[in-house]
Amino acid sequence: MNVLAIDLGGTSSKCAVFSEKKVIRCEFKVTTNKAAILQTIKLEIDQQLKKHQIDWATISQIGFAIPGFLDEKNGIVALAGNLNWCNFNIKEEAEKIFQKPVHIINDANAAALAEYWDRIYDKKESLVLYTLGTGIGGGIVLNGQLWTGANGFAGELGHGGSFQKLFACTCGLENCIEPVSSATGLTKLINQAADKNPGSLLHQLKEKEQHALKLVDIKPLFDQNDELTIATITRGLIPLAYHIVTMLYILNPEVIILAGGVTNLGVKLKNILEELVKSRIGDFMLKTFTLEISNLQDKAGMYGAGYYAISKMDKTK
């Protein structure tokens, strides 16, 4: 039997069919139509399964990776702003439409689960994943098990605490890491630096591009070790480094994984963050963990949704 994995996004959704041995049989994208999300993706998935010669009868379970706050046990989306869902019983509605058992998981938790399975042969039993995109999310695996907390909200790593005083967070708190160390925050810092330093290469680049700089725009300067660019990105990563240090002391994970658009800056970004982290922990901690960039990147949520559904299928046998 197979499982269908669906990683729901605001504009498109990544899908894959996995065998129960965790082998992908096919993968594809479908459009996310916010006016009727489940109905429209079902129609497109019908077409894709037919194209790949996979019979619906061979699909035993469906896993949904969803951005937002979820009550996974009861199958309810408490809040998913990008999908316009609030207190939505997706399990009930999706099972009516798809006529299959449905399991939901937060997309960042799904990504953490996928990274765990991707590294299982390295015998890594614990990891913390940070997704560094428009915001900051995360997922935690402890002793080989995904940890979602008492209410399913564990892994909201971008929020809470007192890690920075530069920008207030959209969540209503003032000192979260998300408004500084996310792609949004780093981009804001880069543009501020360009505007405040008229003689800099960053300023020249912004004048040339004639629009607000994005991380992709500044990568050549970053790779060439432009002093202002490196200093600005480093400044933006300091709150994240403090957060990672806190996770290391609280959870003692074997691996810290970075995913999301910020990691497109590459190995240099990882090296800068690694130095920031290691300069803030005791010597005895230095050899207890590794800091790595995601192997699966934007496919991690899809993989995780598939593995999560497979784990549910295993329990029903």
Beta strands, then each sheet from edge to edge (+ up, - down):
strand 1: 2-7
strand 2: 12-19
strand 3: 24-31
strand 4: 59-66
strand 5: 69-71
strand 6: 76-80
strand 7: 85-89
strand 8: 102-106
strand 9: 127-132
strand 10: 136-142
strand 11: 145-146
strand 12: 255-259
strand 13: 290-293
sheet 1: 3+ 2- 1+ 4+ 8+
sheet 2: 5+ 6- 7+
sheet 3: 11+ 10- 9+ 12+ 13+
end
